[in-house]
Amino acid sequence: MLRHEFQPGRLVAGLFVGLAGFIYAGDAGGLWDTPWFVIIPIVVGGLCLAGATATVVGIRKGSAGRGDSRRPWTLTGHIPAGGAPGEEGTAQDTDVGKTGRG
């Protein structure tokens, strides 16, 4: 049984940060000489790749479990009882008329 959900974006980020640590460890051990600015593209590129990986995985997981995507929705996440937002007779029209705000 898994203890947590597998997150490939974090795996990619960890690999690139680990690579940066390996490069600095080799520099500290005297195996090679690494300029300080070499690490910046490795870490930033790894973080961008990790973000893209997490986005793709999130999109694939989200689209598989949605079901009917043709339902009307609002910014609050609920479906109004009277129909689509802005139709006559919905809560949006009646609330504005009763309170006098608008």
N, C-alpha and C positions, 0 to 999 in steps of 0.2 A: 504494500500500500504506500502511495506517495505521501510524503509529509507536507508537501506544498505543491502549488501549481508550477509547471515548467514555464519559464519566461525566457524565450530566446533572445530578446533584446538585452536583458541583463547579462546573459552569457557572452554575447558579442562585446558589450562594453567591458566586461571583466577580462576578456582575452586581450583587448587592445591596451588596457591599463596594465595588465600583467606583462605584455610585451614592452611597454615603456619602462616598467620596473626592471625587467631583464636587461634592457639596454643600459640603464643606469648602473645596474649591478656589475655588468661587464666593464663599464668605465671605471667604477670604483675599485674593481679587482685588478685593474691594470692590463686587461686583455686587449682593449682598444680605447681610443680617445673619441668621446662623443661630445660634439658642441651642444650647448644648452638648447638651441633653437630647433634641433632635430625632433625633439619630443612633442612639440606643439602640434605639427600636422598629424602625428600618429594618434595622439589623444583626441584631438578635435575630429579627425576623420573617423575614428572608432566610435565616438559618441554620435556622430551623424548617421553612421551605418547602423548603430544600435537603435536609434530613434526610428529610422526607416523600417528596420526589422520589426520593432514593436508595433508600428502603425499597420504594417501588412498583416501581422498576426492578429491584431485587434479587429481589423476589418473582416478578415476571414472568419473569426469566431463570432463576431456580431451578426454577420449576414446569415450564418447557418441556423441560428436559433430564433430568428425574428418572427417567422410565420407570415401572416398576411401583412404586407407592407403598404397596402392600399388604404389603410384606415386613416381617417383624418386625425390630425394631431395639433396641439397648441404648444406654446412655449412652456406652459406649466406641466405638460406631459399627460394631461387627462383629455378625454374626449367629451365635449359638451353634450348634454342630453338632448338638446333641441336640434342638433344637426351640425352642419359645418359652421365654423366661426364666421360671424357677421350675417348669418341668415336671420330673417325676421322671426321673432319669437324665441330667440336664444337668450341665455342669461346675460350675455354681453349687452344686448339692446335694452333689456328690462332693468338692469342695474343702473345704467346711466340715466334712464328716464326717471326712476324713483328717487335717486339721491340728488338730482339736480346738477350733478357734475358732468362735465363732458367737454 
